[in-house]
Amino acid sequence: MDDVLDDRKKKILKAIIKTYMETGEPVGSRTISKYTDLNVSSATIRNEMSDLTDLGYIIQPHTSAGRIPSDKGYRLYVDELMQEKEDEIAEIRNLMIEKTDKLEKVLKQVARVLASNTNYATMISVPQYSGSRLKFIQLSRVNELQLVAVVVCEGNVIRNQIIDLEEEMDDETILKLNLLLNTNLNGLPIQDINLGMIARLKEQAGIHSGVVATVLDAVAATIQVDEEDLEIYTSGATNIFKYPELADKSKASELISTFEEKQQLVDLVKERMSDTENTGVQVYIGDEMPIKTMKDCSVVTATYELGNGMHGTIGIIGPKRMDYENVVDSLKTLKVELDQVFKKKT
């Protein structure tokens, strides 16, 4: 008989392994018929189990009519499980590349439309993630002395972390660490991962506590907003020249420079994002503005939210005599539209 299993045999083998892992008791055909979506008779399952026994994937203890997995069966199960997770990660990554591309186009278009409609300069930050929950963690082998930890959070935020090992780790140990991390962390808000929990997980990991520590560092990194990671799109900077009070050569040059270099805009957005009390429309007039080069301007900002803990900042920069009513209305409308657009895409 061919040693390559068809889908039905694989499903039956998985069901046997999962049931045995839960109960610790040999598994019979009647039990499998209740817990799988095969829609086949116990007799058919018995025949398939007989084939799986002949192939060495399950064994029959002499004291029982049920079966338990063999090492060969566990090996197939682990390999299939790892492949499924890798396929899932690849699918999520491809989806996020596609969504990121769409997001970039939408945000750039938003900045252009706002600048055109208001005749002011505009900025919009790419959304950052906060309040995320962990979806799952996947440890996989890169080579004999390296693992890669793939951390997937709500919103399908992915972070990869290479882990260097002092000695080779076998597949069973990698699987056990995957189970340890996912059993304890799946669905947990990242902010709830405290020192006590970290210490407990490291203790349970024993000699592999360093691996767990590195993975948790990668988890923590998913909620850190690094300056180089915070991207801002701007538009309409030359609209500044339309207003005499801002058209002075030195003032205009400083303002244009602020828009080109963006570092001060990054600082503004980070400050804005850290203010969790005021997530609505905010108006900064003249000296209230934290950016020196914008002391002769007014800046109106709003926080937009795309769900799954994603939020960013929209800003409109103009003279102090800007049409505040129109600007505030534009930002409020845009917040709603962005929310609706991305709810459809998620």
Salt bridges, closest charged atoms under 4 A:
ASP3 OD2 - LYS72 NZ 3.08
ASP6 OD2 - LYS9 NZ 3.83
GLU48 OE2 - ARG8 NE 2.75
GLU48 OE1 - LYS9 NZ 2.82
ASP51 OD2 - LYS9 NZ 3.66
ASP79 OD1 - ARG75 NH1 3.00
GLU80 OE2 - LYS10 NZ 3.23
GLU84 OE2 - LYS14 NZ 2.38
GLU88 OE1 - LYS85 NZ 3.83
GLU98 OE2 - LYS102 NZ 3.44
ASP101 OD2 - LYS105 NZ 3.48
GLU104 OE2 - LYS108 NZ 2.92
ASP171 OD2 - ARG75 NH1 3.21
ASP171 OD1 - ARG141 NH2 2.48
GLU172 OE2 - ARG75 NH2 2.99
GLU227 OE2 - LYS270 NZ 3.73
GLU245 OE2 - ARG321 NE 2.59
ASP296 OD2 - LYS251 NZ 3.35
ASP339 OD2 - LYS343 NZ 3.42
